[in-house]
Amino acid sequence: MIYEMRTYTAKPGALRSWLSVYEETRLPILKQHLGRLVAAFIPDTGNINQLVQIWEYENAEDREQRRAALWADPAWTDPKSNTAEALVHQESVLLKPTSFSPLK
């Protein structure tokens, strides 16, 4: 297994409204194509304008195929459903579990 940690940083004051729209319009499409959402967090301290998500994949090829299917979906690429205007930064990190990780 590999895990992708995606961090979205919203404009100050925009996170709550962005999360509401994202959960309703974007997240269902992501779940349809990407599969298992392991976790979704918002910080209680530090940069409070963030959403951190962790997605699980069998391997890098699985991730690549799933993301290609996502980008081929007209619902995902429809400009009317795009919520990116509320964001200032997005980061994606691929992670491999250690031998002692509860997630393997």
N, C-alpha and C positions, 0 to 999 in steps of 0.2 A: 504494500500500500504506500501511496504518497498522499500528502496533504497539501492543499493550497490555502495559504492564509492571505486573504484579500482585505486590505484596509482602505476604506473610503473616508476621506476628510471633507466635510461639508463646510460651506461658508458659515461664519459665525451667525448663530441664531436660526440657521436653516435646517438643522439636523432633524428636529421633530417632524416638521412638515414633509421633508424629503423621505424620512423613514415611512411615513404613512402612505405616501404615493408609491414608493419603492415596494413595500410589502404587498400592496394591492395589485400593482401592474407589472413590475419587473421580476419579483421573486418567484411567482408561479412559473414563468417561462424558464428561469434559471433552474428551478427544481425539476422541471420536465426534462431538460436536456443534460444537466450536470449530475443529477443523481442525488447523492447523500450530502446534505448539509449537516456537518458534525456539530457546529456551534455558531452562534451569532451573539456578539457582545457589543455593548456601548460602555465606554469608560465612565467610571464614577469619579475618577481623579485624573489629573494630567490633561491631555487634549480631549476635552469632552465633546468635541464636534466630530467624533469618529464612529464608524461602524466597522467592526472586525468580524469577518466570517472565515470559517474553516470548512473547506470542501474535501471530500475523500474520493480518491481515484485508485483503480487497480495498479496503474503504472503511468508513465509519461505518455504512452501511446493512447491509453484509454482517455486521458485528459485531452489530448490533442483531437481525438475523434469526437468527443463530446462537445468541445468548444467549436469545432468546425460545424457540427449540426446546429448549435446555438446560433452561429452567425449566418447560417443558411435559412433560418426561420424568419419569415417576413414580419412576424409579430415582434421579434427582437430588434430588427433593423428599422422598423417604422419610426420615423422622426417624431410622430405625435406621442409616442410612448417613452421617449427618451427623457431621462431625469438628470442628465449630466450637468445641466446648467446650475444646479445647486452645489456641485462639487468643486473643490479647488485642487484636490490631489487624489490619486489612486495608486496603490502599490500592491503587487502580487509577489508572494514568496512561496516557492515549492519546498516542502519539508519532508524529511524521511524520519520515521520514528527510530529511537534508540532501542537497544535490546531490552531495556527495562520500562519502556513506555507502555501505559495502559492501552494506547491506540496502536495497533500493529497492522 
